[in-house]
Amino acid sequence: MGWSHISSVFEGYVPPEERVELETHGTKSKLVELKKTYASSVRNQNNRVEADLAECEEIYPSTH
């Protein structure tokens, strides 16, 4: 009926590998640049959340 043995399902599976490339150009490594990019993204997201909360506070002032 077209059934394959379970072992054949994983024949071509290659588990993912975690890699960090440390190519340097100048005094900064790629890892440092990625960390700065991530930190900047988190800061931007936090700023948007704070702005949304401030807007909500204007619309629905808290009673405390």
Secondary structure, DSSP 8 states (H G I E B T S, - for coil): -----GGGGGTT-----------EETTEEHHHHHHHHHHHHHHHHHHHHHHHHHHHHHHS----
